[in-house]
Amino acid sequence: MERLLLIETSTALCSTALAEDGRVVCRRESDTPRAHASMTAVFVQEMLQERGLRVQDCDAVCVGMGPGSYTGLRVGVSTAKGLCFGAQVPLVAVGTLDTLAAQARDEGLVPEGCVRIVPLVDARRMEVYTAVYSPAGERLTEVEARIIDAESFAAERALGPVLFVGDGAAKCADVLGGPDTRFAQCFPKAAGMLRPALDRFHEKRFEDVAYFEPFYLKQFMTTTSRKRLF
């Protein structure tokens, strides 16, 4: 029986899950602002205690690799790497957009006749992290940061019904809305990561625990405060 520990912290939702034999057996989620650092490890500990397990009893730790929130990704990846290093178990990484595409299918969000699934991860203002997927969940384009306007995804929308899914879906509805578009506002969840995580685990697509870094897509920008400290 394969047992996977799943961690997804790339957006405002802090989410963990534990899967056994291809089925999620427990999960923890919180959208409390700026609490990823204080909650992620606690959630993992609670789930393992609930099942009477140790990290060593898991076959792999799976983490959301991004793109998404810089801070959220740092917390999730550092937690996963620490668990893998301490317990000597493999690390599996799943893209945030891959999780959203799989989650849409698992949760029955894909409408009948849908020709494309387009995850949208909020990157502030009208920018999103995105890629285009087939209804079967196969990624068809490269992951990119994109500013949404009325012409965005025109080729995909011309093919037929399109599902836009993610925490950036609602803000794009007024711009991209039409008779053949559907919008599902939701966060990527650890449980939604299970299908792609299992694929990578079975293919032994493990990451180097020492050198693995999140997929930020864009460089983190810092600013200098204009407030006088003294």
C-alpha positions, 0 to 999 in steps of 0.5 A: 500500500502506497502512502503519500503525504501531500502539502499545497501552500502556493496560494492563500489556502494552507492545505495538507492531506494524507493518501493511502492506496490512492485515496485521501484518508485525512486532510487539513485546510485553513485560509487564515491570512499569513498563517502558512508558516505556523500551520503547515507543520502542525497540520502534518503532525495532526494528520500523522497522529490521527492515523498513528503514523510517523513520516517514515511510514510514508512512501513520499512527501509531495509538495506544490512547486508553484507558481504562486505566492513566494512566501507560501511556496517557501513555507511548503517546500522547506517543510517538505524538504525537512520532512524528506531529509529527516525521514529519508523518504523521496520528494515529489513536486507537482505544479500548481496548475497541474493540481488545479486541472486535476482538481477540476476533474476530480470535483466534477467542475468540468462542464459537459462538452468542455474542450479546454481547462485553463487554470488561473492562479492570481498574480495580482491586478489582472495578471495570472499564472496560467497554461492550457490543458485538455479535458483529460488534464494534459498540459498543452502549453507552457506555464506563463505569467499573463495579463488578461484582456478581452482577447486572452485565450481567444483561440481556445474559446473559439473551439467550444466550452472552456473552464477557467479554474483557480483563485484568479477565475472570478476576477477574469469573469467580466473580461472573459465571460461568454456563453461558452465559458465557465468559471470556478473560483477555488484554491488548489488543494493538497487532495487535488494534487493526488492524481498527478502526484501518484503519476510522478511517484509511479514513474519515480520522478523524484526531486533532489531534496538538497537542491530542489527549489520552488518554481516561482516563474517571476523573480521576487521583488523587494521594495525599500520602505519610505518610512523613517525608522529614526 
